[in-house]
Amino acid sequence: MKEIRPWLSAMRLRTLPLSVSGIILGTCFAYYNGRFSWWVLILAILTTISLQILSNLANDYGDSINGADNSERVGPRRAVQSGEITPDEMLDAIKFNIVLVIILALALIWAAFGSTNLLFLLLFMFLGGIAIYAALNYTMGDTPYGYRALGDIFVFVFFGLVSTIGSYLLYMQRIDHVTVLPAIAIGLLSVGVLNLNNMRDIEGDANAGKVTIAVKLGLKRAKFYHYFLIGGAMLTSIIFSILYYVEPYNFLYLLVFIPLTLHLKKIFKAKLPDDFDSQLKVLALSTFLFSILLGVGYILY
């Protein structure tokens, strides 16, 4: 058990619900439009979770090697920095996860398209390759993009647009405008989780030379950026429900606005790193619940 615990910590299991939020939402809209497959759903979730774990392991390794994980860091203890897992062991785990992601992604693509749609086969193989690159190079490599304030863009694209619109495309084999606004909302909330993490680590990241949006803006303006992200997601979802209104169930997700509003109040008062860290789980689970209620709100009838 002692050997398993540091690996579970490095995988950062609390981030996994957030990673599948877009998958759930895209699946619900596809189901509403008459297309669903258990194989596609299961493989999409497994592929996304394996990608998220790959990203978490790579971040643990990369931040430790680059010095961002140090005594100033707040939050879960990092496995490589603490010495519980050696760099070589983490690299082996990263390589294993890359192979696992490739196998799962190919199985997902085949389950969705078979051999009938070469264009989509190639598109998703390309997206899979880019996703692996993004997972690895957030903190690893000679020029990690997470150290150049580009992490927010990648999270918005992959956690929001690709996850939601891409999962819908897996079922429907077409892109539909109905998924755009929900994808933007999920993307903004996901960036909010990253921004929380970056506000928590703002001093340590600045000292280590890790330039994030929070470091560039400073804590005060990073808070206003956070209000924009969460408020923008709330506004986007309301506009979507008005434009695509079918029945009152479509507004089920408004229940999540309660914890989101309380979250924003907490951030307004937050001063210490621990104040931000305690809200990470709140926002991640709120985003997960938001995706479920928004999606289920269109398949209840």
Beta strands, then each sheet from edge to edge (+ up, - down):
end
